[in-house]
């Protein structure tokens, strides 16, 4: 869908510089910005559903709590801060 939007000249200059740096078109940068805005402002918690059970088929981790503790061994306990 095409749409018409008024964007200040200084923002267009920054947008064009960004697009050039990323090797994309201005339109591609605008589409990506809109997509990110919609994701960041979504009302649902879909990311929880998508991430639930992400590692359930991993056999190299073993017990999840032990795995987390091993990862955090080098951290200062909260009580000691």
N, C-alpha and C positions, 0 to 999 in steps of 0.2 A: 504494500500500500504506500502510496506517495502522500506526503503531507508537507505543508508549508509552515515554517517556523522562523520567527525573527530572532536572530542571534546577534549580539553586539559585535562590532568589527574587531575589537581587541580579543574577544573570545574566539572568533573565527581564526585570527592570526595564530593564537596559541594552539587551537585545534589542528590547524594545517601543519604547524611545526611538529606536533605530536604524531600526526598521521605520517608525516615524512620520516620521522625517526623510527616508527614502527613498520614502515614500508606498506602502509595501508592507505585506503582512500578516506576522505573526510566522512563519507557516508558510512563506511565500515566502522570508524571510530564512534560515530553517533549511535549506530545500532548497538555496539558493544556497551556504550555508556547507559543507554536506555535499559538494556537487558540486565546489567549490574544493578541499576537503580531499582528495577522491579524485584529482583532477587533479594536485595537488602531490605526492602520495605514490604515483603510478603507478610501477610497476617498469620499464615499457618506455620506449623512446626514440621514441615515435610522433611527437613534435613535429619530429624531424629528417626523417622521411619526409614529413610534411605540408609542411614548408618547403622541401624540396629542389626546385630548379628554379622557385621562386616567380617569379623575374624573367626566366625564359628567353625569354619572348615580348616583352619590352620592347625596342623599337627605339631609344628615346631615350637609352639609357645607353652603348652602344658597348662597349668593352673593360671588363670588370668591374674589373680591377686598376687601370687608369687612373682609373676612376670613384671607387674607394676612395681613391686617392692624392689626387685633387682634393678630396674631402670632408675629408681630413685635413691639407690644406696648412697650416692655421693652428695646428696643434698643435705643441707642443715635442717634438722627437725624444726618444725614451727615453734615448739616450746622453747627452743634454744635461741630464738631470734630476739 
